[in-house]
Amino acid sequence: MGWRGILGFEYGIVQAPLGPDIAGPELVAAVANAGGLGLLRAPDWESPEYLKELIRKTRMLTDKPFGVGVVLAFPHKENIKAILEEKVAVLQLYWGECSKELVLEAHNAGVKVVPQVGSVEEAKKALNVGVDAIIVQGREAGGHVIGQEGLISLLPQVVDLVGDRDIPVIAAGSIVDARGYVAALTLGAKGICMGTRFLATHESYAHPTYKRKLIEHDKTEYTDVFGRARWPGAPHRVLQTPFFCDWKSLPVHENETTQPIIGRSIIHGVEKEIRRFAGTVPNPTTTGDIESMAMYAGQSVGLIKEILPAGEVVKRLVEGAQLAIQQILSGESV
């Protein structure tokens, strides 16, 4: 069954590279130690030495393989060079063209390439350049959302496109428990990628208030209110916090550049001012009006009832999926 793993990992469970720095060494190592694929998040600016440091810190916490996620919409050439020099197991890419040259370069360094796509067209392009696996993201996902289709219709189309090629398709978008895992496997995925569920863990580098809000709120909205200037044309799904509900009809011409500073944060070693409507989520160093900051979450956030250790999340998913599949096979209801 699907939990036997993907890309040489014990289980087909991927922890999304939560940005800008929420997926740090502690979270990634905890997921790796539990048998899943943890993904660090590279800075959204060139910082190769810092990134190498992050990779080395993670290696001090685990002897298992892991990966790094890079957003191609931001400067990344030096960061990718650093990732390949460090020979991490997986380079995960998002929001941009994944070229044949890049895939070849990664393969020459012994690094597997896994893009995240939001459409069948994007999946076709990824297959044509020789990637090692594809993450398919549905519109119900938290954070920045690249496609328009729901996972339940998009996923089987990509699975059919891949056909009998040995390229695992990994499902992303609102999967938080064993039921979602089994549903993804039934639709032909070989694994799942989860963001929100791993955000709500002890090891995630999210501000405690942000974690608490994930438990308190059960509604999200697809919007473009946050980070319009810095990352234009990048819609996202956020929690319906009181702040967001007050401002969700922000006029199109408004963006964070004209807004007051509502806090400060140290992100990937750099001190940053956070303006109202910035796309930056709060981490433990963040000060100021935390409740008015962006809080990304997927549609299934209402199913998350507690903050757990990341290893426990992996364990429950695997055990729950095995049990659910046995029940289906024996004709019991799940």
Salt bridges, closest charged atoms under 4 A:
ASP44 OD1 - ARG41 NH2 3.07
ASP44 OD2 - ARG230 NH2 3.18
GLU78 OE1 - LYS81 NZ 3.82
GLU85 OE1 - LYS52 NZ 2.49
GLU86 OE2 - ARG56 NH2 2.69
GLU86 OE1 - ARG59 NH1 2.95
GLU97 OE2 - LYS125 NZ 3.59
ASP132 OD2 - HIS107 NE2 2.61
ASP177 OD2 - ARG179 NH2 2.79
GLU216 OE2 - ARG212 NE 3.13
GLU216 OE1 - LYS213 NZ 3.74
GLU221 OE1 - LYS248 NZ 3.29
ASP224 OD1 - ARG228 NH2 3.04
GLU273 OE2 - ARG264 NH2 3.21
GLU291 OE2 - ARG212 NH2 3.86
GLU291 OE1 - LYS213 NZ 3.00
GLU306 OE2 - ARG316 NH1 3.17
GLU312 OE2 - ARG316 NE 2.91
GLU319 OE2 - LYS315 NZ 3.63
